[in-house]
Amino acid sequence: MAEIINMPRLSDTMEEGTVTKWFKKVGDQVKEGDILAEIETDKATMEFESFQEGEILHIGISEGDSAPVDSLLAIIGKKGEDISVMINPDSKVKIEKNELDSQKDNLEKPENNDQKVIPDNIEIVKMPRLSDTMEEGTVAKWNIKVGEKIKEGDILADIETDKATMEFESFYSGTLLHIGINEGESAKVDDVLAIIGDAKIDQKVIDEIVSSSKKSNEKIIDKKEQSKEELISNNVERILETDTKKENQTERPENGRILVSPLAKRIAAEKGINLSQIKGTGDSGRIIKRDVSEISFSEKFSSETILPKGVEKHDEIPNSSMRKAIAKRLSLSKFTAPHYYLSVEFDMDNAIAFRNQFNSVPNTKISFNDIILKACALALKKHPKVNSQWKDESILQYSHIHLGVAVAVDDGLVVPVIKFADEMDIRQIGEIVKDFSSRAKDKKLKPTEIEGSTFTVSNLGMFDIYEFTSIINQPNSAILSIGAIISKPVVKNGQVVVGNVMKLTLACDHRSVDGVTGSLFLQTLRNYIENPITMLI
């Protein structure tokens, strides 16, 4: 019997995934453990292994396409097996209203006993949720083609999210019967990614399953769009009615009399302006000084100045999964967490000397960022209120220190996490940051390496940014923004000398971190950074 492979849920919060690559195609033989495809979430790309053996009869999600968790990914079974009922169940199956998550039940559990059921040897693979923030994914590449055999553990496809590209493994063995999301296409979590089952399953069965899934989604979308159109239509009508009333209020009296202030009338006479051609903006449409002054200036400007003629144009760039996730998460943070900011200026002379001496040791090289990260870890240990998370009924204060480090990539940024940073020395922190930065640019970070931060650090000093503020990386309670080191006149021991300073800004969530708490944290941080030798004691 054919097996339906659904988009797997690869994390506890995953909602959808993108098939970046199929390693099997329809007709290929698949063994348990074979990599079907690579699936990308908002943080990483994972190899998706097959848990079934057989021939790929159907792929429900093509490379580049995205689909929600439990969407039809593929069907694996025996060659020639009838899988039509798996793709498109009997039309008499009743789909309950307002239940978006019931598509799988509707396909596999018909209400009437006389209706066909999906064979046991078909598995519908749906777009997996590969991270806690993933909502949609893009299939960057299919590693399996329709008809190819696949084993559990095979990489089905590469799935791109808003933060990384992950290899999506198959949890089934069999044949890839259908690809539902093509390469380069995006879909929400739980959309049909592919179908895995027996290669003998009839293509009609696969087509019916895919068709039924699409119709179900279209029906839900149509209802939402209809509601939006009705709301927009009602708002437009209301706005037009309001604008019409305003225009009527400014119409001239029926007797043809022009309402004009004495000053505006005098200015119009001096400049030769025809008042009948002017629309007043005063009460009841009265022409006032501003009206005649603007008209006079506009006419004079247009007659004496020749403006260059330009061509308006723009490029429309589709938002990637990463950009969508960044927009959603940062908007949520900015408008739910009450931000406040604390800015300080640190003396970096001792830190510069410390770094030069440290790097004089052969095969050793640390950056100022590494020094600050170590200082943050030690300061957070002394101020656990900053190392916290706000919840509606409580505040979680973490004993462990997991530092998130913002890393820029081509289409946005990711925040890999240094776990237990307080237990590492400066050199170890530097090596981990370099490794994270390199793999982040190649989208090779694992999901576990991009989650679990308790405090975040963002550094733009390498771009000569003197000072900036950041949006809190929820669920953290604070984020530290690091500026560039600059030389400027400072007062030391009553004398004006040239000093090296750095500005840092701490953004705090006022729900969990009060101003005094944040200030005390910065004082401790200052002691470590301005006297870095104390971090070695």
N, C-alpha and C positions, 0 to 999 in steps of 0.2 A: 504494500500500500504506500502511496505517495505521502510524503511528509511536508507540511507547510512550515516554512521558516519565517518567523516574524522578526521585525526590527527589535533587537535585544535591548533591555535596560541595563546599561553597563555601569551605572552608578545609582545610588539611592534616590537621586533627584532628577535623573535624566528623563526628558520628555520627547525628544526627537533626535535624529541623527542624519548624517549625509553619507551616501555611498561615494567614497572618493575613488575606489578602484575595485573592480571585480577580478578575481583570480581564476574564476571558472565562468564558462559560458554555457548557454543552453545546449544540451547534448553531451557535455563533458561528464565523465564519471567522477564521483566524489566518494572519498572514504572518510570515516569518522576521524576527526582531528585535522582534516585538511583545512587550509585557510580559504574561506569563501571570498571574503572581501575585506577592505579596510573601511572602517566607519569613523567618521570625524564628528566630534562634539564641539562644544564651545571652548574646550581646553586642550584636547589632544586627539590623535588619530590612533585607533586600536585595530589590531587584526582580529577578525571575527571568524572563529572556527566552526566547522560543521559538526553537529552531533549525530548526523545520520549518514548512511551510505546509500549510494545509488547514482542515478543520472540526474543532472539538472534539467528539469522539464520546463521550468518557467522562472524568469527573473522579474520581480515586481517593482524593483527600484533600480533605475539605470545609474551609471556612473555620473556623479555630479548632482544627482537628484537627492532631495531630502524628504524624510517622512517621519511621523511620530512613532514612539515606541509601540510595538505590537502591530505595526503596519506590515502588509504582505511583502516580505523581502524576496523569497524565492520558494520554489516547490522542487523537492527532490524525491525521486521514486524510480520505478522501473520504466525502461524505454517503451513507449507506446501506451502507457497507462492513461486512462481517462481522468483528467483533472479539471474538466470543465466546471463541475459543481464547486470546486474549490475556489475558482476565480470568480465565478458568478453564480451564487446559490439561487435556488428557485425564487422567482419574483414574488411569490406569495408570502415569503417570510416577512413578518411584520417588524418594522424597526420602531422602537419606542421613541417618542418625541423628546427633544431636549436632552438626549444622552449621547454626547459625542464619544464617550469611551466605550460604547456598546457595540461597535462595529465588528469586533472579533467574535463576540457572543452571537451576533446575528448571523455570522457566516458559519459558525460551527454548531449552533444550537437552535435549529428551526423550531418554531412553536408547534407546528403540525406534524404528527407522526408519519403522514404520507409524503413528507418532503424529503429530498435527498440531503445527506450530510457530507461534510468534507471527509474524504478518505483518511485513514490513519497514517498513510505513508506520504502525506503532503504537509509541509511546514511553511507557514506564511511568515516571512522575515520582515519586520518593520523597522523603520528608522529608530535607532536606539538613542536614549538620553545618556550621553557620554560624560556629562558633568552636571554640577548642581545648578548651573545657569543656562544650560542649553535649551533652546526652544526650536531651532531649526538647524539643518545642516546641508552641506553641499557635497555631492558625490564628485570628488576630484578625479578618481580613477577606479574603474572596475578591474579587479585582478582575475575574476572568473567570468567566463562568457556563458550565455544561455546554452544549455546542452552539455556543459562540462561537468564532470564528476567533482564532488567536493567532500571533504572529510571534516569532522568536527575539529576545530582549531585552525582550519585553513583561513588565510586572509581573503575575505570576500572583496573588500574595496577599501580605498582611502577616502575617509570622510573628513571634510573641512568644516570647522566651526569658526566662531569669532576669535579664537585664540590659538588654535593649532590644527594640524592635520593628523588624524589618527588612523592606524590600521584597524579595520573592523574584522574581527574573527567570526567564523561560523560556529554556531552551537549545534549544528546538525550535519549529518552525512547524507549524501544522495547526489542527485543531479540538479543543477541550477536550471529551473524550468522557466523562470520569468525574471526580468529586471524591470522594476517599476520606476526607477529614477535614473535617468541617463547621466553620463559624465558631464559635469559643468552645471547641472541643474540642482536647485535647492528645494527642500520640502521640510515640513514640520515633523517633529517627533511623532511616531506612531503611524506615519504614512507608509504605504506598502513599499518596501525596499526591494524585495525579491520573493520568489517562491521556490522552495527546495522540496524535492520528492522523487518518486520513481520516474525514470525516464520514459516508461511506457504510458504514462498518463496522457490522455487525449488533450491536444492543444485547446480544444473548445472549452474544456473544464477550466484551464488556466485563464483563458480570455474572459470567461464568465465571472471568475473570482475578481479579476482586475477591474472589469466593467462595473460590477456591483459595488466595489470599494470606491471607485471614482464617483459614481452616481450618488452614493451616500454622502460623500464629502461635498459634492456640488449642491445637494439639496440643503445642507446646513449652511453653506456659504451664501446661497441665494437668499435664504431667510434673513441672514445678517445684513446682506447688502440691501435687501428690500427695506429693512427697518432703517438703515442709514439713509437711504434715498428719501424715505418718507420724512425723516427728521430734518434732513437738509432742505427738502421742498417746503416744509412748514416754516422753517426759519427764514428761508429766502422770501416767502410770501409776507411774513411778518415784517421783515426789514424793508421790503419794497413799500408796504403800506405806510410804515413810519416815515420813510424818505419822501413819499408822496405828500404826506401831511405837512412835512417841513417845507417842501417846495411851495405848497399852497399858501403856507403862512407868509412867504416872502413875495407873493405876487402883488403887483401894484393894484391900488384901488380901482374899482370898475369905472370910476369917473375919469380915469386917465391921468390924474394928478400925480406928479412925481414927488415922492417924499425925500427930501434932502436937507442936510444940516446947513446952516448959514456958512460955516467955514468951508465945507465941501463945495458949496455952490460958488463961493468966491474963487477957490482954487481952480475949479473947472472952467470958470469964465476966463481966468488969466491964461490958462493953457489951451483954451479952445477945445475943450472936451465936450462931446455931445452926451448929456446926462441920460437921454433916452436909451443909449446903448450900454448903460452900466447897470449891473444887478447889485443892489445894495445888500450889505450884510448886517445892517443895524436892525433895531426893533421894527417889526412889520415891514421889512424890506427897505428901510430908510438908507439912503446913500450917505456915508460918512467919510471923514477925511482919508481913512485908510484905502477906501475903494478908489477914489480919484487919484491918490498918490501912486498906488500900485499900477493902475492903468497907464498913467503918464510915464512912469519909469519904464514899464514894459515896452511901450510903443517907441520910446526914445532909444532904448537898448537894442531892439530888433532892427531899427532903421540905421543905426550907426555901426553895428558890430556884425561881422561875418563869422559865424561859428563854423568850425571844421565839421565835416560830415563823416561820421563813423558808422560802423556796422556792428549792431548788437548781435552777439552770438554766445553760446555756452555749450559745454559738454555735459551730458547727463551720465553720471557714473553710478551704476547699480551698487547699492550698499551690500557689502559682504556680510556673512554671518557674524564676523568679529565686530564690524562697525555697528551692527544692530544691537549686539549684546552690550557693547560699551555704552551706546546711547541709552539703553534701557536701565542698566545697572547704575550708571552715574547720575542719571535723572532721578532714579528712585532714591539714591543716597542724598542728593542735594536737597530734595524737596520733602524728605521724611526726617532726616537727622538735622537738628538745629546746629549749624556750624558756627564756631567762633575761632579766631586766629590769634596766636601769640608769636610775635617775631622777636628774635634776639640776634645780637651780633657777637661772634666769638673771636677772641684773639688766637690766630693760628700760627704764631711764631714758633711756639714749642712743638706744635704738631708737625710743622715743616721740618724742624731739626730732628724730631723723633723718626719721621719717615725716612729722611736721608740716612740716618745712622742704621736703621733697620734694613734698608735696602743695600747697605754696603756689605752685608753678609752674602757670600756667593749663593747663587741659585735661589735668591729670595727677593720677592718684589711685591710690595703692597701699595694700595692706593689710599687717598684720603677717604674715599667712600668706604673702604674696608675698616679704617679706623673708626669712622662714625658709626658703622653698623655694630661693631663690637661695643662701642660706648653706649649705644641704644640698648643693647641686650642687657648690659650690666645695670643701666639706669632703670629699665623696666622691672628688673628683679627687685629693686628697692621701692618701686612705685607701681604695685600691681593694679591699682585703680585705673591706670592708663592702659594696662594690658588686659582689656576687658571687652565685653560684648553686652549691649543693651537688649533685654527681652521685656515683653510687656509686664510680666509679673515679677521679674528679678533681673539682677545684673550678674553676669558670669565673669568672675575674676580668675584668669588663668595663671597657674603656677609655672607652666612651661612657656618658653619664649620661642615663638615661631615668627621669624621676620620675613615679611613679604617685600620683595625688591622689584620695583617697576622696571621693566625692560622694553625698550621700543623695538617693534618689528615693522615690516613693510606696511601693513594695513592697520596698525594700531599699537596696542601694547598688551603685554601679559605680565603677570605678577607671580613668578616662581617663589617658592617659600624655602627659607633656610630653617630647617627643623632643629630645635634645641640650640639656638645660636649662642646662648650664654655659656654653653659647655665647650665651645670651640675657641681656639686662639685666632688671632688676626690673620695669620697666614692661611689657616684652613678656610676661614670665611671668604678670603680673596679667591682661593682656588674654586670654591663652589660657585661663587658669583660669575667667574669667567666661564665655567662649564655651562651654567644656566643660560648665560647670554648667548653663547655659541649655539646651543641646541634650540633656544627659543626662536632664533632667526631661521632655523631650518625646520621649525614646527615639529620638533622631535621630543618635546617635553611630555612626560607621562602625566595622567590626570592627578595622581597622588602628589606630584611635585608642584601643582598649581593650586592647591587648596589647603585650608587649615591655618592660614596666617592669623596671628593675634595682634600684629602691629605692622604698618607698612612704611617704607622709606622710598621717596622719589627724588632723584638727583638730576638737575639740569645744568649743573655748574660747568660741565664740559662744553656747553654751548654758550658760555659767557653770560648766562642768565644770573643777574645779581640777586634777585629776590622774586619769589612767586609763591602762590598758594595752591594747594591741591584739594581735590574732593576726596572725602574719606572713602576708603575701600571697605565697604560693609562686608561682613558684620563687625569689622574692627571699630574701635572707639576713637582712633586717632591716626593721623598720617603726618610724617615729617617731610618737609620740602627743603632741599639742600641747594644753596646757590653757589656761585663761583667764589674763589678766593681772590680778593683784589688788594692792591696796595694803595694806601691813602694816609694822609696825616692823622696821627692819633696822639693823645696825651699820655705819656708814661713818666711817672716820677716827677710830675710838674713840668716836663719838657715836651715840646711838640716834635715828634719823630715820625718817620715813615714806618707804618705797621702793616701787617697782613691780616685781613679780617675776612670773615665769612658770615653771611646772613642765613639763618635757619628759621623756618616758620612751622609751627605746630598747629594743625587743624584738629579740633576736638569736637566730639559729639556732646553737647551740653547736657544731654539726658543722663549720661554715665560719667562724664569727666567735668568737674567744675573748674573754674578759672584758677583757683589756688592750687588745685591738684596738678593741672598742666604746668603752672609756673614752677612748682617744686621739682617736677620732673626735669624741666629745662635747666634748673640750677644744678642738679646732679649731673646732667649731661655736660654742662659747661665745665664742671670740675674734671671730668674724665678727658674731654677733648683738649682743654687748655693745659692739662697736666697728664698726657697720655701714659707716662711711665707708671701711673697708679693703676692702670689696667693690667699690668703685668704682675702686680703684687698679689 
